[in-house]
Amino acid sequence: MGSESRARILVVDDDEDVTSVVKRALERDGYEVATAASAEEALRTLPECRPDALVLDILMPGTDGLTLCRRIRSERPETGILMVTAKDAAADQVTGLDAGADDYLVKPFSVQVLEARLRAVLRRRQPSPEVITVGDLALDTASRRARRGEREIDLTATEYRLLVQLMREAGRPIPKHELTQRVWGYDFEGNDNVLEVYIGYLRTKLEARGEPRMIHTLRGVGYELRPVGT
């Protein structure tokens, strides 16, 4: 997509004041920006706009942002999604991330924070193919699929980013705050419980057939992924 500054962004929000402010700010940064006031309008706009990323509100009349997020993630997996909402509970954030969002920003937010988070989403969406292997666990960063032995593991966008960080630092404890910053960005405003929830998701998937644990909790420190038997 070239440089981040020339990325195409679709802002989807039924609040005209929000879309107007965000559109002006992003255009000042050099982005190409389109807007939509509903999920239905966004779907009509997508073929022509071909956005690199969406700024997507959850609460909208008609089809909500979560439903639109799931559809876009299914049909356009390469598209970045920054979800914005007034809901700030951990369960709401997990629901948004599970729907396929790359990041989650709670209203009210500053335009500067939104711009920084959007840049981070776009950077994370740029491909850097490699296969990372730790013991019997392998992660293909091109397909975003993991494999434990012969068993293939499907990952959500957030689970993938978390597993990449753990595997690249295999054998080294990563403090919780550092891991959170790496996965969600330095300005992450989410609930601290979100990281614990996603560690639980990864453990469930990696140990689905009774395999030995690889992700270990180090109380007072953070988390460490290490090969079995080490």
Protein Blocks (a to p, Z undefined) as FASTA:
>chain_A
ZZfklpccddddfblklmmmmmmmmmmnopacdddfbfklmmmmmmmnopabdcddfbdg
hjafklmmmmmmmmmmmbccddddfbfcfklmmmmmmnopabdcdddddfklmmmmmmmm
mmmmpccdddddehjbccdfklopacehjbccdddfklmmmmmmmmmmgoiacdfklmmm
mmnopklcbdfklmmmmmmmmmmmmmmnopacfbdcdehilpcdddehZZ
